[in-house]
Amino acid sequence: MAEGRLVLILVLGFVACTRIGRAVAAPSPAGSSLLELEIFIGRMRSQLPHPSTQLQAARGVLARLLPQHVSSFDFSIISLDQCGGKACFQIENYQRTSGEFVSEEISIKGTTGVELCAGLHWYLKNWCKVHISWEKTGGSQLMTVPKPGSLPKVGDGGVLIQRPVPWNYYQNTVTSSYSFVWWNWTRWEKEIDWMALQGINLPLAFTGQEAIWEKVFQSEKFNLTKEDLDDYFGGPAFLAWARMGNLHRWGGPLPQTWLDNQLKLQHSILQRMRALGMTPVLPSFSGNVPGALHKLYPSAKISRLKNWNTVNGDPRWCCTFLLDPTDPLFVDIGKAFVEEQIQEYGGTHHIYNCDTFNENLPPTNAPSYIKSLGEAVYAAMSAGDPDAIWLMQGWLFSSQASFWQPPQMKALLHSVPVGRMVVLDLFADVDPVWSQSNHFYGTPYIWCMLHNFGGNTEMYGRLDAVRLGPIEARESENSTMVGVGMCMEGIEQNPVAYELMAEMAFRGERTNLEIWIDDYATRRYGEVAEGAHEAWELLYRTIYNCSDGIADHNTDVIVKFPDVDPSTVKKVPGIIKNRMTISEPDRRLLEGSFFQSKMAGHIWYPPSAAIKALRSFLNSAHKLAKVPQYRYDVVDLTRQVLSKHANELYAQILTSFRHGNLTEVRKNSKTFLELISDLDSLLLSNEGFLLGPWLESAKELATTETELKLYEWNARTQITMWYDNTQDMPSSLHDYANKMWSGLLRDYYLPRASLYMTLLQDALEKNVSFPFSNWRVKWISLTNSWQNEQKLYEVQSKGDSISISKAVFSKYCSRESM
C-alpha cells in the first residue's frame, strides 16, 4: 500500500478522534494547519516497503532479541482500516499446528514493521515481565520469558493498542556527536532494533551528510576544493556544531576515508529504517556555507556570524559564514543538496530538518525580515523536493525566549505554506512552549522530552511531567500536537525515563505511576525484591520527579570543577541534608545561591532520600547480586550519592578557606580526593561507566596512524575542554560533555582537583590570596596534555560492584560522615 495513503488515513483518523464532540462551523487556524498537513502527507510519492519487506525486518528484530523464539510469534501487516483508521498493533493468542502437535503461540499484527516490533515489546513487557534497555545501562532482562510453546496467553478478546498521535520522534541534532559519533553498523543495528521496539517511527538520520555536501560543493557549479571544505567541516566529535553554523574546522580536517565510510554507514542505516516502516528525517540547508564561497561569488550576500564560545574569536574556527536567504544562491544550494540526497539514497520520505539560528540570533527582530528568512529556507528545501515538510527544533524559542516574542515567532512559523512545518517542542518536559504560544500559533508540533545535556551522567527525571504533559497538550483546546519525542543530547542513561517516554506514544490516558514504577522494578530485575521496590518508590518521588524548572546539566564539582577564584567567594551556602523534604525558603536559597548556579551542581531532592534509597537497594543484594541491571543501578545510585556528597565537601573546604582554617581544609581536601579515587574504583566495576570503550570505538574507525591520533584527540577533547583555550583562559564550554567514567576520574578529574587543593593549602600556609591565574595555567596545561595522550584504558570491568558499593556506603554514608 502506498505510504501516502497509509499516512493520510493515519493522520485523518487522529484528527477525527481528537475532534469528536466538537461542533465547529469552520476550520480553526489549528484545524486548517492539520488538515493541510494531512492532505499534503497523503500526496507523498514515497511508498512504504512491501509488507514482506517489513515482515522480514521485524522478524530480524525478533531473531536478534529472542533467537529461540522466532517460531513463537506470528507477525502480519494489516491496514489502517483494520485498526480503526489509526496506526496500531493487535496481540492475540495463536495456535500453531505441526502434524499432530499443537503449540500455543502469540499473533502480533501491526500497520507497519515498527508497530509489529512495538507490539512484541508491549507483549513481552506486560505478559512476560521483560525489560528492554541499552547494553550500557545493564542491557535487556529476558530471563522471565518462558520457553517456546509456553508463552502466557492474552485475554480471549485480544489486545488492541492505537497510537493517540501519529509520530514518535527520536534524537536531537547533537546526539549524533555526543553518542553516535564513533558507532559502526553493529552498534547502529542494535539502536535501530531498540528504536523499533520502542515504537519510534520518525528518527533523525544525519550520518554521512558531509559526503553529500562534498558532492554538492565540488560539483562544476560551485567547484570548491578539498582545502575549502577542510575549513568548512568540523572534526568527527564536533560535526553537529559545524552543521549548525556554530564553528568550522575545529577538530578537523575530516579524512576522505571518514566521508566515504560514513556515507556507506548512512546507506545501511536508511535501508534498515525504511525496511521497518520508519520515516527517516534528512538534513537540509540552513544557510551555513564555506568561507571560500565568497571568493567564487563576490556579489553574494554572505555575512560572518558573531563569536560562538571561542576564547578570543580565533578566525580559524570562529565566526562561520551565513548566506543571506534572500540571495538567489540560497535556493540553488538548498535545491542541490536535497536533490543530491534523493539521488544518493534512492528516494526520500520528504521530511527534512533545518534549524535556523541555533544559539545565534537574526540580525534584526523585524517580523518581515524573519518571515523572509523562513520563506527562503522552505523555498530552497521545496525546490529540491516539492513535497518537502520542514521539521524544526524549537530550542530557539526556549533558549532565546526574550528575542522570540509572539510577533517574531508567528513570522517564522507562518512563513511556510500551511501544514508544511512541524515544530519539535524540544524542552516540553521542563519549559513547554506550546502552552505559552497557543500551540505554536496553529503550527503542528511534537511534544518532546529533552532530559539530557552533553551526554552527562546524572540520575534525573521528571516522570510526572512525562506522564501528564503529552496528554494535557493533546487534549488541550485547539491542539495541533501530532507526536511525542525523545530529544536528549546523549543517550545510554536513566533508562526509566526513556521507557516511560516511549510508552507515551501508545498511551492515551493517564497512568498510575506508583503502579508503573513497581512493575518497572519487577521487570528490570526479573523478580520481586522488597528492598529494590522500596528504593524505586523513593526514587520516583525524589530524584525522578524534579520540579524546580532548572535544566539538569551536571555541574557537580568532580566533573565540572568551578572556574572560580575562592578568594572572591564571600558566602558559601551548604547543602541541606538528612531531610526527607526541602522547605520552600531553603529551596529558594538553593536555587538562587551562588553555590547552586556556579559552584556545586544541581540539587532538587534531599540527599538523605538518595542515601535511604541506596540502603534499600543494597538490602536486596543477597537476592539480585547477579542481575546486571541491578548491578548497574547500584553503581549509578552510589555514584549519585557520592557525587552530591563531594559538592558538600567542596563547600566545606571553601568555607574553611574563607575562615583561614588550614586544618579543616587539609582534612576535607584529603577526604574529597579519596572520594574521587574510591568513586573511580566503583565505576571501574561496571562496564556502563568506563572511559575505554569511548576511546577505543573512536580509534577503531581509523585507517591510518594520523587518523587514529586525530580521532582520539577528538574523543578526549569533547569530554574535557570541548573547545579552544589559551595558555591562561579555558573554554567557556569546558566540561559541558563531562562523564562519570572510570579512567577519566582517575587520570583527569582527580589530578585537577588535587592541583586545586594543593594551591588552596599553599595559599593559607603563606597567608596569600589564592593564585587563580596560576591555577588556570596549570589546569589548562594538564587538560591539553591529557587531550594529546594515547594511554590505554580498561574496556572491561574489574572488581565487584556490590562489595565496593557497600564499602563506600559504610565509609561515606554513615551518620558521622554524612
Summary of the structure (lengths in Angstrom):
residues: 818
radius of gyration: 26.9
end to end distance: 63.7
largest distance: 92.1
contacts: 2910
relative contact order: 0.08
helix: 49%
strand: 10%
